[in-house]
Amino acid sequence: MLFRGQKIGKYKILSPLGSGGFGAVYLAKDTWIDKDVAIKVPHKQNLNFTELLREPRLLAALDHPNIVSITTAEKEDQLFFIVMEYVDGKTLDDLIAEKAPLETAIVVNYTKQIAKAVDHAHQQGVIHRDLRPPNMLVSEADVLKVTDFGTSRFLEIAAHGTTVIGSPPYMAPEQFAGKAVFASDLYSLGITMYQMLTGALPYNAPAPSDLDKLMRGDLVRPPRVRNPDVPKFLNDIVMKLLAPELSMRYQRASELLLDLEDAYDARTPNGSSLGSLLHPLTPQQNGPNPNARRNRNESDQHDSGGFCWQCHKPMHARTDRCPFCGETQ
């Protein structure tokens, strides 16, 4: 544990920021350049040096505005620590506790920022494995940044993560079997969206006796059941993210981004994108053409229906009545 006023090399500790299972984080001042930074001190200091460098090396491979950046890793007086960007704001967990359910525009905005961070990490072969609101920081400028890659790993060699690791309420079914894949992060994002929309988790940490129900999807009730104000398009997106079978889930964050862009654009004034409403940008900064998916062939659009809000089974896009339970949508 470090104390207020303590010096580690050129860094002066200002205050604790938080502590998790893998390390403690402190606000510190770089006294050479008079800049605030965040310092993460791993709890396990007795690991070999290569293992200690795993997280900072992984962070060094990521460079994205929605991911907390790393400055360096150092060792002073036998203490290993990581120096990172300091984000002056709150965790998404704090915002959910204060304001949930969040407005649709805010939910879409935050989800897009998280998805962009996840998409970038996945493109670098990195799976987070512990994506959840306490590991997401929201700045005063409403910029969301994903942090805490202590449980992350590269998947460029292995087919999947083989360690059962993560926070149980946010873990995808396959993670409990030690088979985390990129789509596992998207399941965790679905849980996070559910919390933003309802203020609650879809289920508590599943007990061993509940794992079969989790694998079948029986533990999840659609967010519209808890909050009738949730728009159907967001309800359907969340349920697709939380599909227990990998083949029914989004495989890439880029697919989620396209669906959010398409669905939300149809509901904003003059077809303006959410990004242009909240954060005006140039066309190049806005990223992919929001009409890209609309230009796909019509059959592709009709094949991807929503989910029944009652039994949350997949529906064809051309029908408004569930073929399984008969409920009208």
VENVENGI-V991937 format. One record per residue. RES is the residue in one letter. PHI is phi as a letter, one per 20 degrees, with the letter a starting at -180 (none if undefined). BURIAL is + if it has 24 or more other ideal C-beta (glycine too) atoms within 12 Angstrom, else -. D_FIRST is the distance of its C-alpha to the first C-alpha in whole Angstrom. Layout:
BEGIN
[[RES/PHI/BURIAL/D_FIRST] [RES/PHI/BURIAL/D_FIRST]]
END
This chain:
BEGIN
[[M/none/-/0] [L/d/+/4] [F/c/-/7] [R/g/-/10] [G/n/-/13] [Q/f/-/10] [K/d/-/13] [I/c/+/12] [G/m/+/16] [K/e/-/18] [Y/d/+/15] [K/d/+/14] [I/f/+/11] [L/d/+/13] [S/a/-/11] [P/f/-/9] [L/d/+/12] [G/r/+/11] [S/b/-/10] [G/c/-/13] [G/f/-/14] [F/d/+/13] [G/a/+/10] [A/d/+/8] [V/d/+/10] [Y/c/+/10] [L/e/+/13] [A/c/+/14] [K/d/+/17] [D/f/+/19] [T/f/-/20] [W/f/-/23] [I/d/-/25] [D/l/-/23] [K/c/-/22] [D/f/+/19] [V/c/+/17] [A/d/+/15] [I/d/+/12] [K/d/+/11] [V/d/+/9] [P/f/+/10] [H/f/-/9] [K/e/-/12] [Q/e/-/12] [N/e/-/15] [L/f/-/17] [N/f/-/20] [F/f/-/20] [T/f/-/23] [E/f/-/21] [L/f/+/17] [L/e/-/20] [R/f/+/22] [E/f/+/20] [P/f/+/20] [R/f/-/24] [L/f/+/25] [L/f/+/23] [A/f/-/25] [A/e/+/28] [L/d/+/28] [D/b/-/30] [H/b/+/30] [P/f/-/30] [N/d/+/29] [I/c/+/26] [V/g/+/23] [S/e/+/23] [I/d/+/21] [T/e/+/21] [T/a/+/20] [A/c/+/18] [E/c/+/17] [K/c/-/15] [E/c/-/14] [D/l/-/14] [Q/m/-/14] [L/d/+/11] [F/e/+/12] [F/b/+/12] [I/d/+/15] [V/d/+/16] [M/c/+/18] [E/g/+/20] [Y/e/+/19] [V/d/+/21] [D/e/-/22] [G/r/-/23] [K/c/+/23] [T/f/+/22] [L/f/+/25] [D/f/+/24] [D/f/-/24] [L/f/+/27] [I/f/+/29] [A/f/-/28] [E/e/-/29] [K/c/-/32] [A/f/+/34] [P/f/+/36] [L/e/+/36] [E/f/-/39] [T/g/+/41] [A/f/+/40] [I/f/+/37] [V/f/+/36] [V/f/+/38] [N/g/+/36] [Y/f/+/33] [T/f/+/34] [K/f/+/36] [Q/f/+/33] [I/f/+/31] [A/f/+/34] [K/f/+/34] [A/f/+/31] [V/f/+/31] [D/f/+/35] [H/f/+/33] [A/f/+/31] [H/f/+/33] [Q/f/-/36] [Q/e/+/33] [G/n/-/33] [V/d/+/30] [I/d/+/29] [H/f/+/26] [R/m/+/26] [D/b/+/24] [L/f/+/25] [R/a/+/25] [P/g/+/25] [P/f/+/21] [N/d/+/21] [M/c/+/23] [L/d/+/23] [V/d/+/26] [S/f/+/26] [E/f/-/28] [A/e/-/31] [D/m/+/31] [V/e/+/30] [L/e/+/28] [K/c/+/26] [V/e/+/24] [T/c/+/21] [D/l/+/18] [F/e/+/21] [G/f/+/18] [T/d/+/21] [S/f/+/24] [R/b/+/26] [F/e/+/30] [L/d/+/33] [E/f/-/35] [I/d/-/36] [A/f/-/35] [A/f/-/37] [H/a/+/34] [G/f/+/31] [T/d/-/31] [T/d/-/28] [V/f/-/28] [I/b/+/25] [G/p/+/24] [S/d/+/24] [P/g/+/27] [P/f/+/28] [Y/d/+/28] [M/e/+/29] [A/f/+/33] [P/g/+/35] [E/f/+/35] [Q/f/+/32] [F/f/+/32] [A/d/-/34] [G/m/-/32] [K/c/+/34] [A/f/+/32] [V/c/+/34] [F/g/+/34] [A/f/+/36] [S/f/+/33] [D/f/+/31] [L/f/+/34] [Y/f/+/34] [S/f/+/31] [L/f/+/32] [G/f/+/35] [I/f/+/32] [T/f/+/31] [M/f/+/34] [Y/g/+/35] [Q/f/+/32] [M/f/+/33] [L/e/+/37] [T/c/+/37] [G/n/+/33] [A/b/-/33] [L/f/+/32] [P/f/+/35] [Y/a/+/34] [N/f/-/31] [A/g/-/29] [P/f/+/33] [A/f/-/33] [P/g/-/35] [S/f/-/38] [D/e/-/38] [L/f/+/37] [D/f/-/41] [K/f/-/41] [L/f/+/38] [M/f/-/40] [R/e/-/43] [G/n/+/42] [D/f/-/43] [L/e/+/40] [V/d/+/40] [R/d/+/42] [P/g/+/43] [P/g/+/41] [R/f/+/44] [V/f/+/45] [R/e/+/42] [N/c/+/42] [P/f/-/46] [D/f/-/45] [V/f/+/43] [P/f/+/46] [K/g/+/48] [F/f/+/46] [L/f/+/43] [N/g/+/43] [D/f/+/45] [I/f/+/42] [V/f/+/40] [M/f/+/42] [K/f/+/42] [L/f/+/39] [L/e/+/38] [A/f/+/41] [P/f/+/40] [E/e/-/43] [L/g/+/41] [S/f/-/45] [M/e/+/45] [R/e/+/42] [Y/g/+/41] [Q/e/-/41] [R/c/+/39] [A/f/+/37] [S/f/+/40] [E/f/+/43] [L/f/+/41] [L/f/+/41] [L/f/+/44] [D/f/+/45] [L/f/+/43] [E/f/+/45] [D/f/+/48] [A/f/+/48] [Y/f/+/46] [D/g/+/48] [A/f/-/51] [R/d/-/50] [T/d/+/49] [P/g/-/52] [N/l/-/54] [G/m/-/52] [S/f/-/49] [S/f/+/46] [L/g/+/43] [G/g/+/41] [S/f/-/44] [L/f/-/44] [L/e/+/40] [H/c/-/40] [P/g/-/43] [L/c/-/43] [T/f/-/46] [P/g/-/47] [Q/f/-/45] [Q/f/-/42] [N/f/+/43] [G/n/+/43] [P/g/+/46] [N/g/-/49] [P/f/+/48] [N/e/-/52] [A/g/-/51] [R/f/+/51] [R/f/-/54] [N/e/-/56] [R/f/-/56] [N/f/-/59] [E/f/-/59] [S/f/-/59] [D/f/-/56] [Q/f/-/55] [H/f/-/57] [D/f/-/55] [S/d/+/52] [G/e/+/52] [G/e/+/50] [F/c/+/49] [C/f/+/50] [W/f/+/48] [Q/e/-/50] [C/d/-/49] [H/l/+/47] [K/e/+/49] [P/f/+/50] [M/c/+/53] [H/f/-/56] [A/f/-/56] [R/e/-/59] [T/c/-/59] [D/d/-/58] [R/c/-/58] [C/f/-/56] [P/f/-/58] [F/e/-/56] [C/d/-/56] [G/m/-/59] [E/f/-/56] [T/e/-/57] [Q/e/+/54]]
END
